[in-house]
Amino acid sequence: MLIKIHKSYRDVVAICDSELIGKYFEEEGFQLDIKESFYKGKEVSEEKAKEIVEKMSREDATFNIVGEKSIKCATETGIISEEGVKKVQGIPFALVLL
């Protein structure tokens, strides 16, 4: 998994499965553009990703999450539920505003 934290008045945490970086998906007017400039951050293990997600959720961050492993991680930490996950061409994604 790749995690990149964009610092602003409210931090934005971008999380994606490594194999999706640089890819583009489109279906029925929805687009997923997994740009390196936004998503390519530090490669982390699932456990480290969970630590970061839990820490950043306490700091009132927002999250952009793409990919099976990344969504699973976010679901397991409790920041999203299955109902909050959408798919484009079978690729799951979620946006979280806490």
N, C-alpha and C positions, 0 to 999 in steps of 0.2 A: 504494500500500500504506500501511496505517496501522500504526504501531508504538507501543506503550505499555509502559513498564517499570514494574512494580509493585515497589517496594522492600520487602523483608522480610528475614528471616534468610537466605533464598535467593531472589534476585530472580526474578520471573516476567515473561517477555517475551510479550506478546500481539501477534500479527501477523495482520492480515486484509486481504483485498482491500477497497478503499474502498467498492465498490458493495454489499457485503454488510452494512454497518453497520446495526444496528437490525432486521435480519431474523431470522426464526425458521423452523427446518426440523425436521420430525419424520418418522421412518420406523421401523417395526418396534421401537418402544420406545426408540429413540435420538433425542436432541434436540440441536439446535444452536441456541443462543440468542445471537446476536451483539450483545450489549448494548453500548451506547455507553459506559456507565460502566466497562466492562472493556477493550474493544478500541479505543475512539476516542482515539487518540493523535496523534502527529505524522505528517503525510503525508510520505513519503520515496520517493525513486527506488529502482529495483531495486538499483543499485550501493550506495547508502547503506544499504539494508536488509541487503545481504550483509555490509557492514562491521560493522554493529551485531550481526548474528547471530554472526559469527565472534568478535567481541570478547566478547560475553556468554557464548558457549559456553566460552571459556577461563576465565570467572569462575564457572563451575559454576551457571549459571542453569537454570531450567526454561522450557519454551516451550509456548504454546498457539497453533497455527497453523491458519488457516482460509482457504480459497479457492485457486483455480488458480494465480494468480501468486505468492501467498505460499508455497504448497507447493513450487512450482518453485524459488523462491529458496532455501528450506531444503534442498531436495534437492541443489541445485548447491553449497551450502556444505558438504554432507556430514553435517549433523546428523540427517538422516532418510534412509531409503531408501524406495523405492516400497512395500515390504512393510509399512512402518509407517503407511501412509496408509489411512484408512477414508473412507467416503462416507455422507452422509445426503442423500437426494433429489438425488443427483448432485454435492453440494458436498463437496469433499475437506477433510479435517481431520487433524491429528496432534497428539499430546501427547508432549512430549519431556522426559524426566528424565535428565540427563547425570550 
